Structure formats: C-alpha cells, structure tokens
Amino acid sequence: MTQTMSWRGPTLMLLLVAALYVTARPWLIDAFGALNLAVAAAAAATIVSLAVAWWQARTRRYTCPACAHLFGVSISRNLTGQNWLGRLHTSCPSCGERNWCDVASGQRAE
C-alpha cells in the first residue's frame, strides 16, 4: 500500500492560519507592538520548523529510486534539503546518487 501525501491538508491549514492572522493582527499590534509581534512570529516559525524537522528525522525513512535502499536523514538534512509533498531531494548513502527520494510506506527510522 503506497502512502501518498495530499496537498489539501497543508493548504487548508495555511489558509486558516492566514485568515486568523489577518483578523487578529490589528488587535495583536495594539496589544504587543509591531516589533514584539514580528519577533514572536519569527521565533514561533523557527521553533515549529525545528520541531517538524526533528519529528521527520525520527519517524521517516526514504527509498532511493536507483537502488531501493531504505535510509533515514538527519535534522540538518531535513532543514536544508528540498522537501516537496513527502519527497526529499538528497543523496543516497548506499549508491551516492542524488535523486528525489519518496517516503517509504510503513517504515520507521531506527
């Protein structure tokens, strides 16, 4: 069974967060100030990015399309690599070929 990642969930979440921000922004600026709001937004984005990269590094394994090798990646690779809808552009540790690697279904990183 192949696991495919839909674009609908992340898109809906992005739209909901954007709508909430646009609605609450005037109140937030009045309550906290523009500079504090910008710093808090940048800090929150950094924390969420690190948390997602850590979770993906712990739980995801990828399959090399060239040699079918299963492998996990580090947090830094998740942060610096191109991740597009469940695929990662990286080098295979087994054959060394750089390619788009899909998430292996039913696999957990060790």
Secondary structure as GFF3:
##gff-version 3
##sequence-region A 1 110
A	DSSP	alpha_helix	8	32	.	.	.	ID=ss1
A	DSSP	alpha_helix	34	59	.	.	.	ID=ss2
A	DSSP	beta_strand	62	63	.	.	.	ID=ss3
A	DSSP	beta_strand	70	71	.	.	.	ID=ss4
A	DSSP	alpha_helix	75	80	.	.	.	ID=ss5
A	DSSP	beta_strand	82	84	.	.	.	ID=ss6
A	DSSP	beta_strand	87	91	.	.	.	ID=ss7
A	DSSP	beta_strand	98	103	.	.	.	ID=ss8
###
